[in-house]
Structures are given as structure tokens and as C-alpha cells.
Amino acid sequence: KTVLFGSYISVFKWIVLLAAYLYLIIVLLRFDKYDELLIHFRKMEWPQAVSLVVVLLLLPLNLFLESEKWRLIVSKTEVISQANAFKAVLAGFASGFFTPNRTGEFLGRIVFMQKTHRKIGVAYSVINSLTQNMILVVCGLPAAIVYYIVVKKHITPDIELYLYAITCILLLLLIFYFTLPVLAKTKIWRRYLAFSSDISLYSHKDLAQILSFSLMRYALFCTQFYAILYFFGVELEWWQAFIAIPANYLFVTFTPSLAFAEAAVRSSYAVIFIGAFSQQLAGIAFAGFALWFVNFGIPMLAGSLILAKTKRN
């Protein structure tokens, strides 16, 4: 059985590797604006070049913060090295490729945990996603409300219901998150989720630190978005960026989609929210796609290579 399971894992890793490359090849072949991009690069001035460098330099910093956050989350069960944490994060990008809203990231991450800890690794992955989504809502919800009241001057019934539902979800998640250590000590939890009892070891300081990593990553995402918009000739006032970018991330996150369709979703929402402040719609769409490629496409490719090289165990 162990040999058979190992064979399945090996096949899965190669499927991920081939699918990742095939998808990116298809995306690049279907892109029909290379002539416009070439013209843009030729006319690019040095401040725009600097903004692109900023976007690229913030990627490894973002991945570093995510790996440190992952180390902190799993620290109550297992101490992992910075190198393994970094590999786990990249592998998660690859394994989340096939699943709605990247829910399959845990498959790549738990590969770099000890076998006996992989069950709780799934729970830790849930906590990881939970904290990032809470930050997205905390920052994005006020921005979305301001956008529809101040910019659009009207909130349609469906948008009002959407925002109300997200508010309720946020409150429930915050309560659940900060009571996790207490819940993990209850009899019901120990009976049905005994494998994740180490969650009870979290202190409120630990939970706050995990959230702080999520907040820092969010700030980097927003900075990257602002920089990539500038690179493509889309200039926003600071107050416009504070409204449009968080609102954009909010709707992107809570729109069900597969990772391989995420580039189109991001570009569409970027045009909707940022297009309210700029008529450079082509530049906005380019920016949404480019940022997806930098923050997801590149790590996904790197993660697929890491998974392929991981020993079968």
C-alpha cells in the first residue's frame, strides 16, 4: 500500500508540473496584445522601469513573509527550517492550481512536514488562509462601501446583500479565530479533532502575530498593484488607490474561481474598480494580468519544480 500510495504521489507531482507549464503556454499564446506591450516598453521612461523593479523585488519579500508566517503557525507542533518553509509555500502554489480559490494549497505544504504531523498540517493550512482572508475583508470592506456610496453613489440590492453577508462572515471568523485555543480544549474538539489539539497551545499573542504577517503581506500586495498600475501608465491619486485596490482584492477573493481562471477574474475586477478613476482600461487590464503572473504564475512554476524534485515518501 505504501509503495502504491507513493506511486500516486509521484504521478500527481508530474501532472502538476506538466499542467502548470501547459496552462502558462496556453495563456501566453492566447494573449494578443504583444504589439501594444512592445510599444509600451519602447516608450517607457525610467520612473516606470523603477516601478516594475519594485514589483519584482517585493515578490521574494512577500514569499519570505508567508514562509515565516507558516513557520509560526506550525511551530506548536513542529519546528521547520526557513528553507523548508519557503519550499512548502512554493509547493502550495502548485498544488492549489487545480482547486477552487486555491483550497488545495495544503497538499503542497504538508509534504514538507513530518508524516505524523500532516493531519494537523491541513488544519494549520486552514488557519493560514483564514487569517489572510480576514485581513482582506477588514481592509476591503470599508473601501468597497466607500466605493459604492461615494463613487457609484448607489448600492444595488445584490451588492448590499453581498457586503452584508461578508460583514457577518467576518464577525463570525474573528470570534472563531480568537477563541480557537479555547475551542481546541473542549471535549467535542478532542473527540472529533484530536489530531489538531496542538492548536490549544496558541496564545492571543501568537494569533495576533500571525495576523500581523497577513497584514504585512496585504500591504505588499497593495504596493505592488499601485506600482504595476503606474508601470502601465495608470496614475491614481492616493485616496483613489486606497478605495479601488482594497475593494478590488475583496471581490477577487470572494468570487469563486479556479486558480487557472484567476488571471481573467483579476483583470475584470481591476477594470471595474480602478476603471472608475481612470480611462486607461487597457493598462488596467494589463496590470491585473501582470500582477497575477508575478505573484502566482512565477511561484507556481517554481513550486511545481520543487514538487517534482521532492523525494517520494
Backbone bond lengths (Angstrom), bond angles and torsions (degrees), N, CA, C in turn:
res aa  C-N    CA-C-N  psi(-1)  N-CA   C-N-CA  omega(-1)  CA-C   N-CA-C  phi
1 K - - - 1.469 - - 1.527 110.84 -
2 T 1.337 116.25 -41.75 1.460 120.37 -179.53 1.526 110.81 -62.18
3 V 1.364 115.78 -42.63 1.462 120.10 179.50 1.520 110.11 -65.02
4 L 1.355 116.48 -41.50 1.457 121.26 179.79 1.518 111.08 -63.56
5 F 1.342 116.84 -43.83 1.468 120.87 178.79 1.521 110.36 -63.36
6 G 1.342 115.58 -41.39 1.456 119.44 178.13 1.523 111.63 -60.72
7 S 1.343 116.82 -36.56 1.467 120.84 177.72 1.521 110.54 -65.11
8 Y 1.334 116.73 -41.05 1.465 120.37 177.90 1.523 110.70 -60.77
9 I 1.325 116.08 -43.17 1.466 120.52 179.80 1.518 110.33 -62.47
10 S 1.332 116.12 -41.95 1.454 120.19 -179.63 1.529 110.77 -62.89
11 V 1.331 116.93 -43.85 1.463 121.16 178.45 1.527 109.89 -63.47
12 F 1.326 116.78 -42.49 1.467 121.00 -179.82 1.523 110.84 -60.02
13 K 1.331 116.91 -43.23 1.458 120.18 -178.72 1.525 111.37 -61.28
14 W 1.331 116.50 -41.33 1.466 119.18 -178.76 1.526 111.52 -72.75
15 I 1.335 116.32 -32.18 1.470 119.53 175.46 1.524 110.13 -63.71
16 V 1.326 116.03 -43.29 1.468 120.69 178.46 1.521 110.00 -61.03
17 L 1.330 116.53 -45.49 1.457 120.87 -178.39 1.529 111.37 -61.03
18 L 1.330 116.49 -49.38 1.462 120.40 -177.72 1.525 111.96 -67.76
19 A 1.331 116.45 -40.74 1.465 120.16 -179.14 1.518 111.27 -65.24
20 A 1.330 116.37 -39.21 1.467 120.09 -179.89 1.522 110.64 -62.04
21 Y 1.342 116.16 -46.69 1.461 119.26 -179.99 1.523 111.32 -67.57
22 L 1.322 116.70 -41.90 1.462 120.67 -179.15 1.517 110.72 -61.71
23 Y 1.322 116.31 -43.57 1.468 118.97 -178.65 1.526 111.61 -63.51
24 L 1.327 116.24 -46.98 1.468 118.84 -179.30 1.532 111.46 -63.46
25 I 1.319 116.96 -34.97 1.465 119.90 176.66 1.529 110.19 -63.90
26 I 1.339 116.26 -43.31 1.467 120.58 179.22 1.520 110.77 -63.09
27 V 1.350 116.18 -44.66 1.465 120.25 179.85 1.522 110.81 -60.19
28 L 1.323 116.21 -45.31 1.465 120.15 -178.30 1.522 111.94 -67.74
29 L 1.342 117.15 -33.97 1.460 120.37 178.50 1.528 111.79 -72.53
30 R 1.327 116.63 -33.93 1.470 120.73 -178.41 1.528 112.00 -78.36
31 F 1.318 116.36 -18.30 1.464 119.61 179.48 1.527 109.17 -69.52
32 D 1.347 116.90 123.53 1.469 120.40 -172.91 1.531 113.16 -115.38
33 K 1.331 116.72 23.41 1.465 119.89 -177.28 1.531 112.30 -116.99
34 Y 1.335 116.54 25.52 1.455 118.83 -177.25 1.531 112.13 -64.18
35 D 1.337 116.69 -31.86 1.459 119.27 179.21 1.518 111.16 -64.91
36 E 1.362 116.39 -40.25 1.457 120.37 177.93 1.525 111.20 -67.26
37 L 1.343 115.99 -38.59 1.462 119.57 178.28 1.526 110.85 -64.47
38 L 1.319 116.23 -40.46 1.464 120.59 -179.67 1.530 110.57 -63.42
39 I 1.327 116.01 -42.48 1.465 120.31 177.17 1.522 110.48 -62.34
40 H 1.336 114.71 -41.37 1.470 118.96 179.89 1.524 111.26 -62.28
41 F 1.333 116.68 -43.64 1.462 120.07 -179.64 1.534 111.21 -64.58
42 R 1.325 116.33 -35.63 1.458 119.71 179.85 1.527 111.98 -68.31
43 K 1.323 115.70 -34.47 1.461 120.19 -178.42 1.527 112.87 -90.74
44 M 1.313 116.20 -2.03 1.462 121.07 -174.65 1.526 111.56 -63.86
45 E 1.328 115.52 135.82 1.457 121.56 175.95 1.518 109.36 -97.92
46 W 1.337 116.01 166.15 1.469 119.07 -172.99 1.533 114.45 -61.83
47 P 1.364 120.61 -34.18 1.468 117.75 177.02 1.530 112.42 -61.46
48 Q 1.338 116.36 -34.63 1.464 119.59 177.93 1.524 110.66 -69.26
49 A 1.320 116.26 -38.48 1.465 119.83 177.28 1.522 110.79 -62.00
50 V 1.329 116.21 -39.51 1.473 120.87 178.11 1.526 110.30 -62.87
51 S 1.326 116.16 -40.24 1.468 119.48 -179.42 1.525 111.14 -63.76
52 L 1.337 117.48 -36.87 1.465 119.99 177.04 1.521 111.07 -67.01
53 V 1.324 116.80 -40.02 1.465 121.01 176.98 1.525 110.46 -61.08
54 V 1.337 116.61 -39.62 1.467 121.40 178.26 1.528 110.13 -60.34
55 V 1.336 116.16 -45.23 1.466 120.57 179.40 1.523 110.90 -58.26
56 L 1.308 116.79 -45.71 1.462 121.23 -177.36 1.525 112.26 -70.12
57 L 1.335 117.16 -38.50 1.463 120.59 -179.94 1.520 112.19 -69.29
58 L 1.326 117.13 -28.90 1.460 120.07 -179.80 1.526 112.59 -75.56
59 L 1.337 117.65 -17.59 1.466 120.25 178.61 1.527 112.34 -61.40
60 P 1.351 120.35 -55.01 1.473 118.78 179.07 1.527 112.56 -62.09
61 L 1.333 117.61 -32.77 1.461 119.53 177.12 1.523 110.38 -65.44
62 N 1.325 116.02 -40.86 1.455 120.94 178.07 1.523 111.13 -62.35
63 L 1.331 116.16 -44.71 1.462 120.79 179.10 1.524 111.29 -65.85
64 F 1.325 116.62 -35.65 1.461 120.68 177.23 1.532 110.59 -63.65
65 L 1.336 116.50 -44.86 1.471 120.02 178.77 1.525 110.64 -62.32
66 E 1.327 116.61 -40.21 1.463 119.82 179.67 1.526 111.02 -66.08
67 S 1.331 117.16 -38.49 1.468 119.73 179.06 1.529 111.00 -68.86
68 E 1.337 117.31 -37.55 1.460 120.27 176.48 1.523 111.13 -66.91
69 K 1.294 115.28 -37.70 1.470 120.27 176.05 1.528 110.18 -63.02
70 W 1.334 117.09 -41.82 1.461 121.52 179.21 1.526 110.60 -65.10
71 R 1.327 117.27 -41.22 1.473 120.73 177.47 1.531 110.41 -59.99
72 L 1.332 116.35 -41.96 1.456 120.28 -179.70 1.520 111.05 -66.52
73 I 1.319 117.06 -40.84 1.467 120.89 -178.20 1.521 111.18 -63.27
74 V 1.337 117.69 -43.47 1.468 120.33 -175.62 1.526 112.82 -87.80
75 S 1.330 118.02 -2.10 1.466 121.64 -171.47 1.524 113.95 -62.74
76 K 1.318 118.56 -23.01 1.467 120.63 179.60 1.529 112.17 -73.87
77 T 1.327 115.21 -15.81 1.457 120.24 -178.91 1.520 112.46 -113.66
78 E 1.339 116.14 -39.97 1.456 120.18 -173.42 1.524 109.95 -150.98
79 V 1.324 115.90 138.46 1.453 121.19 175.25 1.522 107.56 -94.90
80 I 1.335 116.76 116.29 1.452 120.41 -179.23 1.524 109.25 -113.87
81 S 1.315 115.64 152.04 1.459 120.48 -178.43 1.526 110.47 -74.39
82 Q 1.326 115.88 161.98 1.457 120.62 177.12 1.530 110.50 -60.99
83 A 1.337 116.27 -39.01 1.470 120.57 -178.97 1.522 110.90 -63.26
84 N 1.342 117.44 -46.21 1.453 120.55 179.94 1.524 111.71 -67.71
85 A 1.327 116.81 -35.52 1.465 120.14 177.86 1.526 109.82 -64.23
86 F 1.331 116.13 -40.47 1.459 120.96 179.77 1.531 110.02 -66.00
87 K 1.320 116.61 -42.85 1.463 120.65 178.26 1.528 110.80 -64.07
88 A 1.330 116.52 -40.05 1.459 120.76 -179.70 1.527 111.29 -62.23
89 V 1.323 116.19 -41.66 1.466 120.83 179.54 1.528 110.05 -63.26
90 L 1.334 117.25 -46.06 1.465 120.68 179.55 1.531 111.20 -65.20
91 A 1.323 116.79 -41.20 1.465 120.23 178.51 1.522 110.60 -62.81
92 G 1.336 116.85 -33.89 1.455 120.80 177.69 1.523 112.56 -63.35
93 F 1.324 116.97 -35.57 1.471 120.11 176.44 1.526 110.08 -60.72
94 A 1.330 116.07 -40.97 1.465 120.18 -178.06 1.523 111.78 -70.91
95 S 1.321 117.83 -44.74 1.466 120.18 -177.42 1.523 112.39 -72.62
96 G 1.334 117.68 -21.57 1.461 120.15 177.97 1.508 113.00 -83.07
97 F 1.323 116.57 -1.35 1.457 123.17 -174.98 1.530 112.25 -59.94
98 F 1.354 117.15 -37.33 1.461 120.83 -173.06 1.526 113.70 -91.20
99 T 1.296 118.58 -8.81 1.460 121.12 -167.15 1.527 113.09 -108.92
100 P 1.351 117.34 150.86 1.470 120.66 179.52 1.523 111.53 -58.91
101 N 1.339 116.02 130.44 1.469 122.27 178.39 1.521 112.90 50.46
102 R 1.347 116.20 32.08 1.475 123.69 175.21 1.532 113.56 60.37
103 T 1.320 116.79 30.92 1.463 119.26 -179.12 1.522 112.50 -65.22
104 G 1.328 116.88 -16.57 1.462 119.46 -179.21 1.515 114.38 -87.48
105 E 1.323 117.76 11.83 1.470 120.19 179.68 1.523 111.88 -59.83
106 F 1.337 116.40 -30.74 1.470 118.99 -176.34 1.526 111.69 -61.67
107 L 1.339 117.68 -27.86 1.467 120.14 -178.66 1.519 111.36 -60.74
108 G 1.327 116.30 -42.11 1.458 119.59 179.02 1.513 112.80 -73.68
109 R 1.323 115.48 -35.42 1.473 119.07 -175.48 1.525 112.40 -70.64
110 I 1.320 117.12 -41.91 1.465 118.89 -173.88 1.526 112.14 -73.64
111 V 1.346 117.30 -13.53 1.462 119.84 175.71 1.518 110.69 -59.03
112 F 1.329 117.09 -29.90 1.465 121.86 -176.18 1.530 112.38 -96.38
113 M 1.334 115.87 15.37 1.464 120.60 171.87 1.523 108.85 -107.63
114 Q 1.325 117.03 161.04 1.448 120.58 176.21 1.530 109.16 -62.59
115 K 1.325 115.98 148.18 1.471 120.46 -175.97 1.526 112.56 -53.89
116 T 1.327 116.08 -41.21 1.468 119.80 -176.55 1.530 112.63 -70.62
117 H 1.326 117.55 -12.26 1.466 121.21 -177.10 1.531 112.99 -106.95
118 R 1.317 116.60 4.27 1.467 118.23 -172.43 1.525 112.82 -73.19
119 K 1.316 117.43 -26.84 1.467 118.79 176.49 1.517 110.73 -64.24
120 I 1.315 116.27 -49.32 1.466 118.62 179.47 1.531 110.20 -69.77
121 G 1.326 116.48 -21.99 1.460 119.37 175.40 1.518 112.01 -59.99
122 V 1.325 116.42 -34.28 1.467 120.78 176.22 1.530 109.80 -63.44
123 A 1.341 116.64 -44.06 1.467 120.62 177.98 1.522 111.03 -63.19
124 Y 1.317 116.34 -40.20 1.466 120.09 178.31 1.533 111.26 -63.73
125 S 1.329 116.63 -35.66 1.464 120.00 177.92 1.531 110.75 -64.88
126 V 1.321 115.60 -36.86 1.471 119.89 177.06 1.528 110.05 -63.04
127 I 1.335 116.39 -43.69 1.464 120.89 178.37 1.526 110.56 -61.97
128 N 1.319 115.89 -40.91 1.459 120.82 179.53 1.533 111.35 -59.48
129 S 1.332 116.15 -49.22 1.464 120.42 179.46 1.522 111.19 -66.83
130 L 1.325 115.85 -37.92 1.464 121.17 -178.97 1.523 111.25 -59.26
131 T 1.332 117.34 -45.58 1.463 119.94 -176.65 1.529 111.68 -67.57
132 Q 1.341 116.84 -39.37 1.465 118.94 179.79 1.524 111.13 -66.58
133 N 1.333 116.06 -39.02 1.464 119.97 179.44 1.526 111.46 -68.56
134 M 1.325 117.26 -34.98 1.466 119.61 177.84 1.526 110.79 -63.73
135 I 1.330 116.48 -42.44 1.465 119.96 177.94 1.525 110.56 -63.81
136 L 1.325 116.90 -40.88 1.459 120.97 178.06 1.522 111.59 -58.83
137 V 1.333 116.47 -39.28 1.467 120.42 -179.78 1.526 110.81 -75.25
138 V 1.333 116.70 -44.18 1.471 120.47 -179.22 1.526 110.87 -57.30
139 C 1.333 116.62 -40.42 1.468 120.53 -179.35 1.528 112.52 -86.69
140 G 1.311 116.60 -34.41 1.457 120.06 -174.07 1.513 115.39 -83.60
141 L 1.330 117.74 -30.55 1.463 120.25 -177.03 1.527 112.74 -63.56
142 P 1.341 119.10 -50.09 1.479 118.35 176.75 1.524 112.22 -59.52
143 A 1.333 116.75 -38.56 1.462 120.45 -179.88 1.529 110.96 -64.20
144 A 1.338 116.22 -41.68 1.462 120.09 179.84 1.529 111.05 -65.76
145 I 1.328 116.89 -39.68 1.467 120.71 178.86 1.527 110.15 -63.57
146 V 1.332 116.58 -45.54 1.473 120.86 178.17 1.524 110.10 -61.99
147 Y 1.325 116.23 -40.95 1.469 120.63 -179.38 1.523 111.12 -58.22
148 Y 1.335 116.94 -47.73 1.469 119.74 -175.99 1.531 113.02 -76.94
149 I 1.333 116.82 -26.20 1.467 118.83 179.93 1.529 111.30 -86.08
150 V 1.338 116.59 -46.74 1.467 121.05 -174.41 1.523 112.30 -85.52
151 V 1.336 116.74 -44.96 1.467 120.40 -175.35 1.525 111.45 -84.42
152 K 1.327 116.63 -56.47 1.459 120.54 -179.11 1.534 112.51 -80.07
153 K 1.335 115.52 -21.58 1.472 122.83 179.19 1.527 113.11 59.81
154 H 1.319 115.80 21.94 1.462 119.58 178.35 1.524 109.53 -166.53
155 I 1.330 115.72 135.98 1.455 120.91 175.10 1.519 108.11 -111.98
156 T 1.316 116.82 114.56 1.460 120.83 179.80 1.534 109.69 -69.59
157 P 1.335 118.00 156.73 1.472 120.39 -178.42 1.530 113.40 -56.18
158 D 1.346 117.49 -38.49 1.460 118.94 -178.82 1.531 111.84 -69.54
159 I 1.344 116.94 -37.96 1.464 120.39 176.72 1.530 110.02 -69.00
160 E 1.325 117.06 -39.52 1.462 120.25 178.19 1.521 110.61 -61.03
161 L 1.327 116.83 -43.03 1.462 121.26 177.57 1.516 110.98 -63.89
162 Y 1.336 116.16 -40.58 1.468 121.89 178.94 1.526 110.63 -61.01
163 L 1.328 116.75 -48.52 1.469 121.22 -178.71 1.525 111.20 -66.65
164 Y 1.323 116.10 -37.64 1.469 119.88 178.08 1.528 110.62 -64.81
165 A 1.333 116.27 -42.60 1.466 120.24 -179.81 1.523 110.75 -64.03
166 I 1.343 116.87 -41.94 1.460 120.33 179.47 1.530 110.91 -65.08
167 T 1.338 117.04 -37.61 1.471 120.48 177.56 1.517 110.84 -61.23
168 C 1.326 116.21 -46.15 1.469 120.57 179.10 1.527 111.17 -63.16
169 I 1.328 116.09 -41.82 1.465 120.28 178.81 1.526 110.35 -62.20
170 L 1.344 116.53 -41.47 1.461 120.28 -179.86 1.526 111.30 -61.59
171 L 1.311 117.35 -46.05 1.466 120.93 -179.77 1.525 110.94 -61.17
172 L 1.325 116.28 -42.92 1.465 119.97 179.18 1.524 111.27 -65.24
173 L 1.326 116.59 -40.56 1.461 120.63 -179.98 1.519 111.79 -66.20
174 L 1.332 116.86 -40.55 1.465 120.29 179.01 1.520 111.05 -63.04
175 I 1.326 115.90 -44.33 1.471 120.08 178.10 1.528 110.41 -62.41
176 F 1.330 115.39 -46.39 1.463 120.22 -179.39 1.529 110.84 -62.33
177 Y 1.328 116.43 -43.96 1.468 120.82 -175.56 1.522 112.02 -62.95
178 F 1.328 116.61 -48.18 1.467 119.13 -175.46 1.534 113.50 -80.67
179 T 1.330 117.12 -6.46 1.468 119.89 173.82 1.529 111.45 -106.23
180 L 1.337 117.30 6.03 1.466 120.88 -179.59 1.529 113.26 -53.70
181 P 1.350 119.32 -47.68 1.476 118.74 -179.23 1.528 112.55 -59.71
182 V 1.323 116.52 -35.57 1.469 120.44 179.07 1.520 110.30 -72.30
183 L 1.339 116.40 -44.19 1.461 120.90 -180.00 1.522 111.28 -61.67
184 A 1.339 116.53 -35.94 1.463 120.66 -177.84 1.524 112.88 -69.55
185 K 1.331 116.64 -11.91 1.466 120.85 179.20 1.528 112.18 -96.69
186 T 1.332 116.90 -7.53 1.464 120.10 -177.35 1.530 110.68 -72.76
187 K 1.331 115.89 158.51 1.461 120.83 -178.71 1.522 111.73 -64.45
188 I 1.332 116.06 -38.60 1.464 119.69 -178.59 1.530 110.12 -63.41
189 W 1.330 115.24 -44.60 1.474 119.60 179.54 1.526 109.98 -61.77
190 R 1.339 117.12 -47.92 1.470 120.83 -176.86 1.525 111.60 -66.72
191 R 1.335 115.59 -22.76 1.463 118.64 -179.84 1.522 111.72 -80.57
192 Y 1.330 115.99 -44.00 1.465 120.05 -174.56 1.529 113.82 -101.76
193 L 1.324 117.52 -22.22 1.467 121.42 -178.16 1.523 111.03 -128.02
194 A 1.312 114.92 39.99 1.467 119.79 -175.91 1.525 112.50 -59.04
195 F 1.322 116.89 -31.29 1.464 120.35 -178.97 1.531 112.51 -62.63
196 S 1.345 117.25 -19.99 1.461 120.79 -178.38 1.522 112.97 -109.60
197 S 1.316 116.60 25.76 1.467 120.61 -176.75 1.532 112.73 -65.35
198 D 1.341 117.76 -19.95 1.468 120.42 179.25 1.526 112.51 -63.36
199 I 1.302 117.29 -16.58 1.468 121.14 177.44 1.523 110.66 -61.00
200 S 1.325 116.37 -26.18 1.468 120.55 179.43 1.525 112.02 -65.78
201 L 1.340 117.04 -14.94 1.461 121.33 -178.28 1.531 112.48 -81.84
202 Y 1.322 117.45 -10.31 1.460 119.86 177.45 1.524 110.82 -64.83
203 S 1.315 116.08 138.80 1.464 121.09 169.95 1.530 107.66 -99.77
204 H 1.332 116.07 167.79 1.462 118.60 177.57 1.529 110.79 -64.45
205 K 1.326 116.53 -28.32 1.462 120.91 176.05 1.528 110.33 -65.60
206 D 1.340 116.46 -42.32 1.464 120.65 177.12 1.527 110.70 -59.69
207 L 1.326 116.08 -46.65 1.463 120.73 -178.47 1.525 111.08 -63.23
208 A 1.328 116.05 -38.66 1.467 120.08 178.84 1.532 110.53 -68.17
209 Q 1.336 117.29 -38.30 1.468 120.54 178.80 1.530 111.37 -65.08
210 I 1.327 116.11 -40.76 1.466 119.85 177.71 1.529 110.01 -60.93
211 L 1.324 116.46 -43.21 1.467 120.46 177.51 1.530 111.38 -63.47
212 S 1.337 116.13 -35.79 1.471 119.25 -179.40 1.524 111.24 -64.87
213 F 1.339 117.09 -36.91 1.462 119.84 175.31 1.529 110.57 -63.13
214 S 1.333 116.20 -40.86 1.464 120.45 178.52 1.523 110.68 -63.50
215 L 1.327 116.39 -39.22 1.463 120.68 179.47 1.524 111.07 -66.23
216 M 1.332 117.01 -41.15 1.465 120.24 178.82 1.527 110.73 -64.54
217 R 1.334 116.87 -40.32 1.457 119.90 177.43 1.525 110.49 -63.68
218 Y 1.316 116.38 -40.23 1.465 120.60 179.36 1.523 110.58 -61.91
219 A 1.333 116.05 -41.92 1.468 119.98 178.59 1.527 110.74 -61.95
220 L 1.338 116.82 -38.15 1.459 120.29 177.88 1.524 111.23 -67.09
221 F 1.337 117.17 -41.52 1.464 120.94 177.49 1.527 110.69 -56.99
222 C 1.337 115.64 -46.73 1.467 120.47 -178.48 1.528 111.00 -65.27
223 T 1.331 116.24 -40.31 1.472 120.07 178.14 1.519 110.69 -63.41
224 Q 1.336 116.64 -42.93 1.458 120.74 177.55 1.530 111.35 -60.51
225 F 1.328 116.00 -43.41 1.461 120.27 -178.42 1.533 110.45 -62.76
226 Y 1.325 115.69 -44.36 1.461 120.16 179.52 1.526 110.30 -62.10
227 A 1.330 116.51 -41.42 1.463 121.18 -178.78 1.520 111.71 -68.39
228 I 1.342 117.33 -41.10 1.462 119.69 -178.64 1.526 110.73 -70.61
229 L 1.320 117.40 -31.58 1.466 120.57 174.58 1.527 110.06 -63.84
230 Y 1.322 116.09 -44.05 1.461 120.34 178.70 1.533 110.74 -62.53
231 F 1.325 115.49 -39.33 1.467 120.17 179.04 1.524 111.19 -58.75
232 F 1.345 117.11 -38.63 1.461 120.96 -178.91 1.532 112.71 -91.13
233 G 1.325 116.45 16.08 1.458 120.26 173.57 1.505 115.54 81.82
234 V 1.344 117.11 15.75 1.467 121.08 178.56 1.527 108.01 -101.01
235 E 1.306 116.48 108.22 1.461 120.71 -177.63 1.526 110.45 -102.94
236 L 1.317 115.57 129.89 1.465 122.24 179.67 1.520 110.03 -122.29
237 E 1.328 116.00 145.95 1.452 119.92 168.76 1.522 107.91 -70.91
238 W 1.341 116.38 156.54 1.472 119.33 -176.14 1.520 111.91 -58.71
239 W 1.358 117.40 -38.52 1.460 119.63 -178.02 1.530 111.36 -71.80
240 Q 1.338 116.13 -30.09 1.462 119.74 175.77 1.527 110.75 -67.93
241 A 1.340 115.94 -40.57 1.464 120.23 178.06 1.528 111.21 -64.69
242 F 1.340 116.52 -38.05 1.462 120.77 -179.84 1.526 111.82 -65.67
243 I 1.315 117.22 -23.86 1.458 120.99 178.25 1.526 111.15 -91.08
244 A 1.329 116.28 -52.05 1.461 121.12 -170.11 1.526 113.75 -71.31
245 I 1.324 117.54 -44.64 1.472 119.92 -174.13 1.533 112.26 -67.89
246 P 1.353 120.26 -49.48 1.468 118.72 177.31 1.526 113.09 -62.73
247 A 1.351 117.49 -38.01 1.467 120.21 178.05 1.524 110.31 -63.74
248 N 1.321 116.56 -40.12 1.457 121.55 177.44 1.526 110.90 -60.30
249 Y 1.325 117.34 -48.74 1.467 120.77 -179.69 1.525 111.73 -62.99
250 L 1.331 116.76 -35.53 1.470 120.33 179.62 1.524 110.52 -60.90
251 F 1.331 116.92 -49.83 1.455 120.07 -176.49 1.519 111.82 -71.87
252 V 1.331 117.85 -34.40 1.463 120.60 176.86 1.527 110.32 -61.99
253 T 1.334 115.88 -43.64 1.464 120.64 -176.30 1.520 112.29 -66.86
254 F 1.327 117.03 -40.00 1.457 119.91 -174.97 1.521 113.18 -102.85
255 T 1.328 115.35 27.36 1.455 121.72 168.18 1.520 107.20 -109.30
256 P 1.336 118.04 113.76 1.470 119.54 -177.78 1.526 111.16 -58.02
257 S 1.318 116.33 129.02 1.462 120.13 178.89 1.520 108.97 -160.91
258 L 1.320 115.16 156.85 1.452 120.70 172.24 1.520 108.47 -85.29
259 A 1.317 116.16 150.58 1.460 119.91 -176.16 1.523 111.38 -57.90
260 F 1.355 116.55 -34.93 1.458 117.56 -177.44 1.528 112.55 -74.70
261 A 1.360 117.83 -8.42 1.465 121.05 175.01 1.525 110.88 -106.06
262 E 1.331 116.25 1.76 1.457 120.52 -172.43 1.523 112.69 -67.82
263 A 1.326 117.68 -31.35 1.460 120.00 -179.56 1.517 110.95 -60.36
264 A 1.337 116.44 -44.04 1.465 120.63 179.54 1.523 111.10 -66.87
265 V 1.331 116.49 -40.10 1.467 120.82 179.51 1.519 110.21 -62.94
266 R 1.321 116.99 -45.12 1.464 121.07 -179.52 1.523 111.61 -63.46
267 S 1.320 117.13 -42.45 1.458 120.31 179.57 1.527 110.89 -63.96
268 S 1.333 116.41 -40.30 1.465 120.78 -178.85 1.525 111.27 -64.09
269 Y 1.317 117.30 -47.26 1.464 120.16 -179.57 1.528 111.23 -68.61
270 A 1.325 116.60 -34.05 1.467 119.43 177.54 1.523 110.40 -60.96
271 V 1.337 116.67 -41.90 1.463 121.04 178.41 1.527 110.58 -64.18
272 I 1.332 117.32 -38.98 1.465 121.06 -178.44 1.526 110.99 -66.18
273 F 1.326 117.81 -53.51 1.468 120.71 -171.31 1.532 112.37 -82.83
274 I 1.315 117.04 -45.70 1.462 119.11 -178.44 1.527 110.28 -78.39
275 G 1.344 116.09 -27.51 1.450 120.29 177.65 1.515 113.67 -64.71
276 A 1.338 116.67 -15.36 1.463 120.19 176.55 1.525 111.55 -70.61
277 F 1.334 116.59 -17.98 1.468 121.06 -177.35 1.527 112.88 -116.19
278 S 1.322 116.96 -4.98 1.466 120.03 -177.85 1.522 110.02 -149.29
279 Q 1.321 115.52 145.11 1.463 121.04 178.11 1.529 112.20 -93.61
280 Q 1.338 116.51 2.26 1.469 120.78 179.80 1.534 109.68 -81.89
281 L 1.331 115.70 66.04 1.467 120.49 -172.85 1.527 111.96 -65.22
282 A 1.321 117.19 -37.41 1.467 119.73 178.56 1.523 110.59 -63.92
283 G 1.331 116.66 -43.24 1.458 120.96 178.57 1.523 111.69 -64.01
284 I 1.333 116.65 -37.11 1.462 121.21 178.65 1.526 110.38 -65.28
285 A 1.328 116.30 -45.34 1.469 120.52 179.13 1.526 110.78 -63.63
286 F 1.343 116.96 -42.08 1.463 120.80 176.77 1.529 110.35 -59.16
287 A 1.337 115.29 -43.08 1.467 120.14 -177.51 1.526 111.04 -63.00
288 G 1.346 116.64 -43.64 1.464 119.89 179.21 1.510 112.24 -61.07
289 F 1.331 116.06 -43.06 1.467 120.21 179.33 1.520 111.29 -68.80
290 A 1.337 116.59 -44.45 1.471 120.79 -177.48 1.520 111.28 -62.27
291 L 1.337 116.27 -41.18 1.465 119.25 -179.36 1.520 110.53 -67.36
292 W 1.327 116.76 -36.79 1.465 119.77 175.65 1.525 109.94 -61.58
293 F 1.330 116.50 -43.36 1.459 119.83 -178.23 1.529 111.09 -63.79
294 V 1.330 116.49 -41.85 1.463 120.39 -178.67 1.530 110.61 -68.15
295 N 1.334 116.74 -49.26 1.469 120.81 -172.15 1.520 114.52 -85.56
296 F 1.336 117.70 -16.37 1.458 118.75 178.75 1.525 112.57 -125.44
297 G 1.334 116.65 -44.68 1.458 119.54 -177.14 1.518 113.01 -61.94
298 I 1.324 116.95 -49.40 1.469 120.66 -179.35 1.531 111.62 -64.57
299 P 1.348 119.53 -49.67 1.472 118.93 177.27 1.524 112.69 -61.76
300 M 1.345 117.60 -33.24 1.458 120.38 179.46 1.521 111.09 -64.17
301 L 1.325 116.32 -43.56 1.457 119.91 178.30 1.524 111.10 -63.97
302 A 1.318 116.08 -44.70 1.462 119.92 178.40 1.525 110.63 -62.65
303 G 1.325 116.50 -41.36 1.460 120.63 179.67 1.514 112.84 -65.89
304 S 1.329 117.02 -36.88 1.466 119.96 178.73 1.532 110.87 -64.94
305 L 1.330 116.77 -37.24 1.468 120.45 176.72 1.523 111.15 -66.28
306 I 1.343 115.73 -40.98 1.461 120.24 178.94 1.520 110.87 -63.18
307 L 1.358 116.29 -43.57 1.464 119.40 178.27 1.530 111.26 -61.92
308 A 1.319 115.66 -40.65 1.459 119.67 -178.34 1.529 111.80 -64.92
309 K 1.324 116.75 -31.41 1.462 121.58 -178.18 1.537 112.92 -88.24
310 T 1.340 115.95 -10.49 1.465 119.21 -177.87 1.520 109.34 -69.61
311 K 1.323 115.77 135.96 1.460 120.44 179.84 1.514 109.78 -64.23
312 R 1.329 115.30 142.96 1.461 120.99 177.87 1.522 109.04 -71.95
313 N 1.366 115.30 117.35 1.475 117.74 177.50 1.510 108.83 -140.98
